[in-house]
Amino acid sequence: MSFDSQSANKKFAEKYEFNFPLLCDTERAMGVAYGAADDASQKSARRIGVIVGPDGKVTHYFPKVVAKEFPEEALKLV
């Protein structure tokens, strides 16, 4: 998820050949709700990790992650 626009996220995903879409939070509502931003005026989000289970509930929360390493760490938990 990113505070960037759909077009910016699309370009980023294409550049890195992601096989999934990136979610946009341009109003920063989810970022604030999950603690990635203190308020909606924050320019960029902190790198956090949230794992949501099949029931829609948060199973793991990481207040600080290294984006490049987190996917592999997260897969060990599920």
Backbone as a printed PyTorch tensor [residue, N CA C, xyz], in Angstrom:
tensor([[[  0.8420,  -1.1570,   0.0000],
         [  0.0000,   0.0000,   0.0000],
         [  0.8890,   1.2230,   0.0000]],

        [[  0.4190,   2.2280,  -0.6500],
         [  1.2120,   3.4370,  -0.8160],
         [  0.3060,   4.6600,  -0.7900]],

        [[  0.8740,   5.7900,  -0.4220],
         [  0.1510,   7.0610,  -0.4950],
         [  0.1690,   7.6190,  -1.9160]],

        [[  0.8740,   6.9590,  -2.8150],
         [  0.9970,   7.4340,  -4.1900],
         [ -0.2780,   7.1910,  -4.9830]],

        [[ -0.3780,   7.8790,  -6.1150],
         [ -1.5490,   7.7510,  -6.9900],
         [ -1.5520,   6.4000,  -7.7040]],

        [[ -2.6880,   6.0780,  -8.3130],
         [ -2.7990,   4.8290,  -9.0770],
         [ -1.7860,   4.7940, -10.2060]],

        [[ -1.6320,   5.8950, -10.9040],
         [ -0.7010,   5.9010, -12.0410],
         [  0.7450,   5.7410, -11.5670]],

        [[  1.1060,   6.3640, -10.4620],
         [  2.4660,   6.2200,  -9.9280],
         [  2.7100,   4.7830,  -9.4750]],

        [[  1.7230,   4.1880,  -8.8030],
         [  1.8670,   2.8040,  -8.3570],
         [  1.9340,   1.8380,  -9.5330]],

        [[  1.1730,   2.1200, -10.5670],
         [  1.1970,   1.2530, -11.7510],
         [  2.5890,   1.2740, -12.3880]],

        [[  3.1600,   2.4660, -12.5470],
         [  4.5040,   2.5860, -13.1250],
         [  5.5320,   1.8560, -12.2630]],

        [[  5.4150,   2.0030, -10.9500],
         [  6.3420,   1.3460, -10.0260],
         [  6.2310,  -0.1650, -10.1510]],

        [[  5.0010,  -0.6730, -10.1840],
         [  4.7710,  -2.1240, -10.2980],
         [  5.2880,  -2.6600, -11.6290]],

        [[  5.1020,  -1.9040, -12.6910],
         [  5.5970,  -2.3360, -13.9980],
         [  7.1280,  -2.3340, -14.0280]],

        [[  7.7240,  -1.3050, -13.4430],
         [  9.1840,  -1.1970, -13.4160],
         [  9.8230,  -2.3960, -12.7310]],

        [[  9.2170,  -2.8310, -11.6360],
         [  9.7760,  -3.9490, -10.8670],
         [  9.1070,  -5.2870, -11.1820]],

        [[  8.2670,  -5.2880, -12.2110],
         [  7.6060,  -6.4950, -12.7160],
         [  6.8290,  -7.2510, -11.6320]],

        [[  6.0930,  -6.4960, -10.8190],
         [  5.2410,  -7.1330,  -9.8160],
         [  4.1200,  -7.8820, -10.5270]],

        [[  3.7320,  -9.0140,  -9.9750],
         [  2.6260,  -9.7790, -10.5640],
         [  1.3390,  -9.5740,  -9.7630]],

        [[  1.2510,  -8.4190,  -9.1070],
         [  0.0780,  -8.0780,  -8.3070],
         [ -0.0790,  -6.5620,  -8.3150]],

        [[ -1.3040,  -6.0830,  -8.1290],
         [ -1.5130,  -4.6350,  -8.0930],
         [ -1.1040,  -4.0560,  -6.7310]],

        [[ -0.7320,  -2.8040,  -6.7320],
         [ -0.4420,  -2.0990,  -5.4830],
         [ -1.6810,  -1.3040,  -5.0790]],

        [[ -1.9520,  -1.2790,  -3.8140],
         [ -3.1060,  -0.5380,  -3.3090],
         [ -2.7230,   0.9100,  -3.0540]],

        [[ -3.6500,   1.8120,  -3.3220],
         [ -3.4270,   3.2390,  -3.1230],
         [ -4.2320,   3.7290,  -1.9180]],

        [[ -3.5870,   4.5130,  -1.1010],
         [ -4.2340,   5.1330,   0.0570],
         [ -3.9630,   6.6330,  -0.0180]],

        [[ -4.4500,   7.2520,  -1.0770],
         [ -4.1420,   8.6580,  -1.3230],
         [ -4.7260,   9.5840,  -0.2550]],

        [[ -5.7810,   9.1450,   0.4240],
         [ -6.3450,   9.9620,   1.5110],
         [ -5.6970,   9.6330,   2.8540]],

        [[ -4.8440,   8.6360,   2.8630],
         [ -4.0450,   8.2300,   4.0200],
         [ -4.8670,   7.6690,   5.1890]],

        [[ -6.0990,   7.3240,   4.9480],
         [ -6.9770,   6.8120,   6.0080],
         [ -6.4720,   5.4830,   6.5660]],

        [[ -6.1140,   4.5580,   5.7020],
         [ -5.6410,   3.2640,   6.1750],
         [ -4.2620,   3.4040,   6.8190]],

        [[ -3.4250,   4.2410,   6.2410],
         [ -2.1020,   4.4770,   6.8150],
         [ -2.1790,   4.9890,   8.2400]],

        [[ -3.0960,   5.8960,   8.4820],
         [ -3.2910,   6.4250,   9.8410],
         [ -3.8710,   5.3370,  10.7430]],

        [[ -4.8530,   4.5970,  10.2400],
         [ -5.5040,   3.5500,  11.0390],
         [ -4.5270,   2.4620,  11.4720]],

        [[ -3.5760,   2.1150,  10.6080],
         [ -2.6170,   1.0540,  10.9180],
         [ -1.3230,   1.5620,  11.5410]],

        [[ -1.2020,   2.8630,  11.7180],
         [ -0.0180,   3.4040,  12.3660],
         [  1.1580,   3.6730,  11.4490]],

        [[  0.9240,   3.6860,  10.1380],
         [  1.9960,   4.0020,   9.1960],
         [  2.1890,   5.5110,   9.0680]],

        [[  1.2100,   6.2650,   9.5540],
         [  1.2840,   7.7290,   9.5490],
         [  0.5790,   8.2370,  10.8000]],

        [[  1.0690,   9.3330,  11.3390],
         [  0.4570,   9.9010,  12.5350],
         [ -0.8350,  10.6440,  12.2150]],

        [[ -0.8780,  11.2590,  11.0410],
         [ -2.0900,  11.9420,  10.5980],
         [ -2.0680,  12.0510,   9.0730]],

        [[ -3.1780,  12.4850,   8.5060],
         [ -3.3300,  12.5080,   7.0520],
         [ -2.4490,  13.5500,   6.3690]],

        [[ -1.8490,  14.4490,   7.1210],
         [ -0.9810,  15.4540,   6.4990],
         [  0.4420,  14.9440,   6.2770]],

        [[  0.7540,  13.7880,   6.8280],
         [  2.0980,  13.2180,   6.6730],
         [  2.3550,  12.8880,   5.2090]],

        [[  3.4980,  13.3390,   4.6800],
         [  3.7940,  13.1830,   3.2530],
         [  4.0000,  11.7280,   2.8430]],

        [[  4.7240,  10.9670,   3.6470],
         [  4.9740,   9.5710,   3.3030],
         [  4.7320,   8.6770,   4.5090]],

        [[  4.5290,   7.4200,   4.2320],
         [  4.2260,   6.4470,   5.2810],
         [  5.5000,   5.8130,   5.8150]],

        [[  5.4400,   5.4010,   7.0710],
         [  6.5120,   4.5880,   7.6350],
         [  6.3810,   3.1820,   7.0580]],

        [[  7.4750,   2.4600,   6.9900],
         [  7.4610,   1.0780,   6.5060],
         [  7.0400,   0.1820,   7.6580]],

        [[  5.8000,  -0.2720,   7.6090],
         [  5.2910,  -1.1950,   8.6140],
         [  4.8780,  -2.4840,   7.9080]],

        [[  4.6550,  -3.5300,   8.6750],
         [  4.1730,  -4.7840,   8.1150],
         [  2.9400,  -5.2360,   8.8620]],

        [[  1.9340,  -5.6230,   8.1320],
         [  0.6930,  -6.1200,   8.7220],
         [  0.3100,  -7.3950,   7.9870]],

        [[  0.0820,  -8.4480,   8.7470],
         [ -0.3880,  -9.7010,   8.1530],
         [ -1.8290,  -9.8950,   8.6030]],

        [[ -2.7010, -10.0630,   7.6230],
         [ -4.1230, -10.2240,   7.8820],
         [ -4.4960, -11.6570,   7.5480]],

        [[ -5.1720, -12.3210,   8.4680],
         [ -5.5740, -13.7080,   8.2770],
         [ -6.7880, -13.8390,   7.3800]],

        [[ -7.1410, -15.0710,   7.0330],
         [ -8.2940, -15.3240,   6.1630],
         [ -9.6050, -14.7800,   6.7170]],

        [[ -9.6540, -14.6150,   8.0430],
         [-10.8690, -14.0900,   8.6650],
         [-10.9230, -12.5670,   8.6630]],

        [[ -9.8890, -11.9220,   8.0810],
         [ -9.8650, -10.4680,   8.0040],
         [ -9.2840,  -9.7860,   9.2290]],

        [[ -8.8130, -10.5710,  10.1920],
         [ -8.2430, -10.0020,  11.4170],
         [ -6.7270,  -9.9760,  11.3340]],

        [[ -6.1540,  -8.9390,  11.9350],
         [ -4.6990,  -8.8050,  11.9580],
         [ -4.1160,  -9.9080,  12.8290]],

        [[ -3.2000, -10.6780,  12.2600],
         [ -2.5510, -11.7520,  13.0150],
         [ -1.1580, -11.3580,  13.4860]],

        [[ -0.4930, -10.4870,  12.7330],
         [  0.8460, -10.0210,  13.0880],
         [  0.9860,  -8.5550,  12.6990]],

        [[  1.6660,  -7.7990,  13.5450],
         [  1.9050,  -6.3770,  13.2730],
         [  3.3690,  -6.0780,  13.5640]],

        [[  4.0300,  -5.4340,  12.6220],
         [  5.4320,  -5.0800,  12.7590],
         [  5.5570,  -3.5690,  12.5750]],

        [[  5.8990,  -2.8270,  13.6310],
         [  5.9360,  -1.3690,  13.5430],
         [  7.0640,  -0.8140,  12.6930]],

        [[  8.0350,  -1.6430,  12.3340],
         [  9.1360,  -1.1960,  11.4730],
         [  9.6690,  -2.3960,  10.7010]],

        [[  9.7110,  -2.2850,   9.3830],
         [ 10.2290,  -3.3770,   8.5570],
         [ 11.1790,  -2.8260,   7.5010]],

        [[ 12.0220,  -3.7060,   7.0120],
         [ 12.8490,  -3.4240,   5.8410],
         [ 12.0750,  -4.0150,   4.6610]],

        [[ 11.6060,  -3.1590,   3.7690],
         [ 10.7060,  -3.5880,   2.6970],
         [ 11.2630,  -4.7410,   1.8690]],

        [[ 12.5380,  -4.7290,   1.6190],
         [ 13.1500,  -5.7620,   0.7780],
         [ 13.1700,  -7.1250,   1.4740]],

        [[ 13.2410,  -7.1340,   2.7940],
         [ 13.3490,  -8.3780,   3.5590],
         [ 12.0120,  -8.8980,   4.0820]],

        [[ 11.0440,  -8.0220,   4.2260],
         [  9.8070,  -8.3940,   4.9040],
         [  9.0080,  -9.5140,   4.2340]],

        [[  8.8750,  -9.5480,   2.9090],
         [  8.0750, -10.6340,   2.3200],
         [  8.5650, -12.0250,   2.7210]],

        [[  9.8690, -12.2280,   2.7140],
         [ 10.4000, -13.5340,   3.0800],
         [ 10.1390, -13.8360,   4.5620]],

        [[ 10.2910, -12.8360,   5.4090],
         [ 10.0100, -12.9990,   6.8410],
         [  8.5310, -13.3090,   7.0610]],

        [[  7.6770, -12.6140,   6.3380],
         [  6.2360, -12.8040,   6.4980],
         [  5.7940, -14.2000,   6.0690]],

        [[  6.3780, -14.7090,   5.0030],
         [  6.0070, -16.0400,   4.5280],
         [  6.3410, -17.1340,   5.5300]],

        [[  7.3050, -16.9020,   6.3750],
         [  7.6590, -17.8800,   7.4160],
         [  6.5740, -17.9760,   8.4930]],

        [[  5.7330, -16.9600,   8.5810],
         [  4.7070, -16.9050,   9.6190],
         [  3.3810, -17.5150,   9.2050]],

        [[  3.1980, -17.6770,   7.9260],
         [  1.8840, -18.1840,   7.4580],
         [  1.9650, -19.6110,   6.9910]]])
